[in-house]
Amino acid sequence: MYDIAIIGAGPAGFTAAIYAQRYNMKSIIFGDKMGGLVTENPFIENYPGLKLIDGAKLGEDMKAHAEGLGAEIKMEKIKSVEKKKNVFTLTTEWDSRVEAKTLLLAHGLKRRELGVPGEKEFAGKGVSGCATCDAAFFKDKIVGVIGGGDSAGVAALIVKEFATKTYLIYRKGEFTKMQPPYVKKIKGDKSIEVMFLDDVTEFYGKDKLEGVKLKSGKDLKLDGFFIEIGFEPEIPFEINFKIKTDKVGFIEVNKNQATSEAGVFAAGDITTASNFFHQIATAVGEGSVAADSAHLYLITNE
Ligand SMILES: Cc1cc2nc3c(=O)[nH]c(=O)nc-3n(C[C@H](O)[C@H](O)[C@H](O)COP(=O)(O)OP(=O)(O)OC[C@H]3O[C@@H](n4cnc5c(N)ncnc54)[C@H](O)[C@@H]3O)c2cc1C
């Protein structure tokens, strides 16, 4: 029996595991993307103490830190969680089961989709949601990116290192949600063409992506396309208890990172905490508070 089972191998989950292990709590972490979203940004410049770090390295270091303190790490997705008499049973996609006294939900957010024709058909055949993973496939090609936030900015800057031409399409008239340093780099780069006030209406091609049609009537011939239009909350596994969320679906937590269900805590992008400021620093902060609260819960309930 584990003291804490953590769903999510991102900054929130790894931080919680580090604090839990240092309280001598037996911890296990589940996650299919080791390091979480952090791994998608090769140039993180706002994590204190590290002026510039590749997110993949930061994710690996967080994992190694938690592992070094004795946390068990499983690269598996959780498909269900059952609570019976204050014990949580987690079942993975491969049907292995573990039991824990407390549960931490730190599974992050789900990538948004455009919902236009061809998007699903050409997924993995030119259309992608992860520039870090796939940009290198488009060396000397023409590539599009859609979105106006940090994810889109980072994606365009990664893609332009490989592509001969990068289109950055955004439905609004200015980048108000993107960090100013990204905006400056993008606008100062001749290989990136920014297309404001436009949107993708269709992806087309034969066996692989050949182009996109835009709302403005333009037709862009290109080889690759990255959808970076943000994220939304979901609980991507079955639970046999109720968790209070806000109207959008973010998990409601109090100042202890406790949810509406006893023994269940939540941390990181998926919660209503930190003023919805989705950053590594806030995820790390919430993860540490959650582990501390889970520790206190065990002391007072055992
Ligand atoms: C392109 C990009 C650039 C960014 N740049 C920065 C930056 O420069 N600075 C900054 O501070 N922040 C940045 N962020 C934001 C930052 O990455 C997130 O705020 C942070 O990673 C959130 O951490 P988290 O632990 O809540 O969730 P995540 O990092 O999203 O981790 C979620 C974890 O949950 C796992 N998971 C999901 N579902 C399941 C399941 N069913 N079973 C088991 N595990 C599951 C995932 O595999 C993953 O391991 C960036 C984000 C993106 C997308």
The ligand as a Gaussian input file, in Angstrom:
#p B3LYP/6-31G(d) Opt

LIG

0 1
 C        5.012000      24.811000     -25.599000
 C        4.943000      25.164000     -24.131000
 C        5.893000      26.007000     -23.587000
 C        5.866000      26.321000     -22.229000
 N        6.829000      27.138000     -21.756000
 C        6.854000      27.432000     -20.439000
 C        7.893000      28.251000     -19.901000
 O        8.773000      28.721000     -20.616000
 N        7.872000      28.501000     -18.582000
 C        6.905000      28.015000     -17.740000
 O        6.968000      28.268000     -16.537000
 N        5.918000      27.240000     -18.230000
 C        5.856000      26.943000     -19.553000
 N        4.850000      26.161000     -20.052000
 C        3.779000      25.707000     -19.134000
 C        4.227000      24.522000     -18.265000
 O        4.838000      23.555000     -19.085000
 C        3.026000      23.934000     -17.521000
 O        2.393000      24.944000     -16.789000
 C        3.451000      22.818000     -16.586000
 O        4.110000      21.797000     -17.283000
 C        2.250000      22.237000     -15.852000
 O        2.667000      21.176000     -15.068000
 P        1.670000      20.023000     -14.588000
 O        2.518000      19.106000     -13.750000
 O        0.448000      20.588000     -13.999000
 O        1.156000      19.273000     -15.899000
 P        1.915000      18.682000     -17.161000
 O        3.266000      19.225000     -17.298000
 O        0.961000      18.867000     -18.282000
 O        2.049000      17.136000     -16.830000
 C        0.923000      16.301000     -16.819000
 C        1.371000      14.861000     -16.627000
 O        0.187000      14.067000     -16.444000
 C        0.291000      12.881000     -17.234000
 N       -1.042000      12.322000     -17.489000
 C       -2.083000      12.852000     -18.183000
 N       -3.122000      11.980000     -18.210000
 C       -2.732000      10.890000     -17.507000
 C       -3.352000       9.641000     -17.181000
 N       -4.586000       9.318000     -17.566000
 N       -2.629000       8.749000     -16.447000
 C       -1.368000       9.035000     -16.026000
 N       -0.742000      10.203000     -16.314000
 C       -1.414000      11.103000     -17.049000
 C        1.048000      13.357000     -18.471000
 O        1.618000      12.266000     -19.148000
 C        2.103000      14.254000     -17.814000
 O        3.174000      13.471000     -17.342000
 C        4.835000      25.811000     -21.401000
 C        3.863000      24.966000     -21.963000
 C        3.904000      24.644000     -23.312000
 C        2.862000      23.737000     -23.898000

